[in-house]
Amino acid sequence: MKAKQATKGAETANSERRLEGGLWEQVVTFGLAVLIALCVRQFVIEPFRIPSGSMFPTLLIGDHLFVNKFIYGPKLPFSDIRLPGFRKPERGEVVVFTVAKRGRDTFPADREPHLPREEFVKRVIGLPGDEIDFRNGKYYVNGEVIEAEPLGEVFEDPKGMLLELSEISLGSHTFFTLDDPYNPGPMRTTDGEAISWPIRVEEGRYFMLGDNRDHSKDSRVWGTVRLAEIKGPAFIIYWSWNFNGGWLEVLNPVTWFRVDKRWDRLGDRVP
C-alpha cells in the first residue's frame, strides 16, 4: 500500500512539474513573440493610419499602410542614432515622419523638442541643398518646373468640394495631385503669387508637400524635416475603410459591419 501511495505521489509530482514546465514554456514563447514583434516594429516595418485628407487622392482617410523603417536605417530607441541604411529619401517618395505639435500649430520636431509628438505623412519634394520656388501657380526645384498635367477631371472630397486633378512625374514616381480653384492654399495670395519664396533646403533636411496641395499644412507652413525624424517610405496599403474613429469604436463589432470597406485598395502600392 505504501509503495502504491509513493508511486502515486511521484506521478503527481511529475505531473505538476510537467504542468509548470509547460506553462513556463508558453510564457517564454509568448514573451519571445512579443519581443520579435516589437523588434520588427522598431527596426523593419511599422503600420500607419491615414487620419486626414492632406494626401488626397493618393491616400484616403482610413487607409492603413506599412512603412519601411529599414531602408533609410532604423533609429535606436530613445535616441537620434540611426543605423546604416541602404539609401536616403528620394524626391517624390511618400514618407512618414515625426513633428512637434502645440494645439493646431506644427513645428519641426528637433526645433521644439519639449512639445508632444505626432506622425505626419507627406511627399518629399526638396532634398538637402535644393532651392524650392513657387511662381505663377507652379513649383520649381533648382530652377526646373515640376510639370503638373491637368487631366480635366475632378475629385470630390468628403466635404463635397470639387478639386482639380493633375498628374505629375517626379523622379521615378508618377502620382496625382489636387488643386482647389477657389482656395489659393498655404503660402499663396488670392492672385496666386508666392509669399516668402524661394527657400533653400538646409543640409540634412527635407521639404515636404501634401498631394492635396491647397488643403495640406506642410513644409510651406512649418518648415523642413530632419532625416532623423523620417521613419521611412510608405510602400503598401494593407487595409482600407471609410472610418476614422477611435479604438473603442474599432473594438465594437457593429463598426465592422456598418463601415464601408475599400477592398479594391488592399495590396496597392503607394506611388
N, C-alpha and C positions, 0 to 999 in steps of 0.2 A: 504494500500500500504506500509506504513511504517512498519507494522507488518511483511509483507511478506519479505521486504528487511532485516529486523532484523533477521528473521528466516534463510534467505539465508546466511547472514553474519555469523551467528552462525554455520551453516552447513559447510561453507567454512573454518572457524577457526578450527572446529573439524576435518575436513578432513586433514588440514595442520598439526595438532598435531598428527593425526594418521600416516601420512606420515613420519613426523620427528621421531616419536616413532618407526616406522618400520625400518627406516634407522639406527637408533641408535641400535636397537636390532640386525640388521645384522652386524654392526660394532663390537658390543660386541661379537657376536657368532664367527665372523672371528678371532677376537683377541684371544678368548679362544682356538680356534682350533690351531692357530699358537703357543700359549703358550704350549698347550698339546704336539704338535709335537716336539717342542724344548726340553721339559722335557723328552719325550721318547728317543730322540736322545742323550741327555746328560746322562741319567741315566739307560736306558734299552737296546735299540738296535740302532746300527749305521751302515749305509751302507758303504761298502768299495769296490773300484775298483782295480783289479789287473793290474798294469801297465807294468810289466816286466816278464821275464821268469825264475826268480830265484827259483820259486816253481813248475816248470815243474816236473813231469807230473800231480801232484795233482791239481794245479791251472793253468789255461791258461790265457794268455793275453786277456783281455776283459771280464773275469768273474766278476760278481758283486755279492758280498756276504754280509751277515749280521753278525755283531759282537755282541756277548752277553756282554754288559758292566755291567750287574747287578751281574753276578756270582762271580767275584772277588771283588766286591764292587766298585761302581762308584765314581769318583773323583768329589769333589765340584769344580765349575767353578773358574778359576783364582787362583787355589791353588794346593798344593800337598796333601791336606787332602783327605783321602779315607774313604768312609763309609764302615761299616762292610759288608763283602761278605759271600757267602756260603762256599767258599774254595779258595785255592791258585792255581796257574798254575800247571798242571800236566805234567810229562815227556811224550813227544810225541804229545802234543797238538799244533795245528796251531793257532798262536796268532797275533794280530795286535798291534803295539806299535809305540812309537814316538822316533825319533832320531834327532840329530842335523846335519845340512848339511852346508858345505862350498865348493861350486863348486862340484867337483866329490868326495870329501872326506866326510866320515861319522864319527860321534862321538857319544858316549853315551850322551843323551840329558842333563843329570844332570852335566856332566863334561865340557860342553861347553854351558852354559845357555844363552850366548849372541848371539848365532847363530840362523838362521832360522830353523824351524822345518819341518819334513817330516814324513809321516807314512810308516812303513815297515810291511811286513807280512813274518814270518818265523815259524819254528817249534822249540818248546822247547826241548832241548837235555839235558842240565845240570841245576840242581836245586841248590839252595844255599848250599854251603859246598861240592859239588861234585868235584872230580878230573876228568878232561877230558884229554884224551891222544889220540895220533894218532901214530900207529906203523904198518908198513908193509901194508899200504893201508886200515887199519881198525881203527874204533873209539872204544875207551874204556871209560866206565863210572865207576869210582871207581874200576878199575881193571877188570871189566867184559866187554867182547867184545859185541858190537852191531852187531849182525849177520845180514848180508845182503845176501839174497839168489839170486844169478844170475838166471834170467829167460830165458836167451838165446834169448832174444828179444831186438829190438832196438826201440828208439823213435826218430823221425825226428823233429827237431825244425824248426821254421820259416826260419832260415838261411840255412837249408839243412844239418845241422850237425846230424850225427847219434850217439846217446848216448845210452850206455848200460843200460838196465832196470833191477833193482833188487827189491826184496820185503823185507820189514823189519817189525818186530813186536816189539813194544816198549811200555811197559806198557799195556794199554787197546787199543792201536792204532796199526793198520796194514796199511801200506801205501807203495807206490813205490818211489824209488829214482833213480837218473840218474848219470852215471859216464862217463866222456869223456876219452877214452883210449889214446887220443893224446894230452890232456891238463891236467897237474897234478893239476890244480886248486889252490885256495888260500892256502898259508902257507905250500906248498909242493915243494920239489925239483923234478927235472926231473926223478930221480930214485925212487920217492915215499916216500922218507924219510921226517920226520917232521921237521919244523923249529920252535924253541922256544916253544916246548911242553915238558911236560904236563903243564896244568894250573889248578889252584884251583879257583872255582867259589866263589866269596865273598858272605857273608851273605846279604840277601835281594836282590840278583841279579840273573839273569838267562842267560844261554848260548844258543844262537840261531843258527840254521843251516837252509839253504835252501835245499829243496829236490833235486834241480838241483846242486848237490854238487860241481862240478867243474866250475860252472858258477854262483856262488852266493857270493856276498860280505856280510859277516855276522860276527858273533862273533869271528871267526878266524882272521878277519882283523881289526875290530874296537872295539872289546870288548863286555862286558856283559851289560845287561839291568836291570834297577831297576824295581821293582814291580810297582812303582808309574807311570812309563812310559807305562806300558802294559794296553791297553784298554780292552782287553778281547779276548776270543777264537772265531775264525770264525766257524760258525756252519752250514750254509746252503747257497747254490748258488741260488739266486732268478732271475738272468738274465745272459745270456752269449752270446756274439757275437764276431766275429773276427774284432774288432775295438779298436783302442787306440788313437783316435783323441780328439780334444778339444770340448768345449761346443758349439761353433758356428757350427761345423760340426754336432753335435748331433741334434741341432735345425733345421737343413736342412732336409726336408722330403725325399730328394733324398738318403741321407745316409741310412735311414731305409730300403729302397728297395734294395740298392746296396750291403750292408754288409751282409755276411753270418751269420745266427743265429744258435746257437747250442741248439736247442730245447731239445735235449736228456739230457742236463746238468741241466735244470731247476728243482729245488727241490732236487738236490743231496746234501747229507750231506758231510761236509768236514772231511775226515778221520784223 
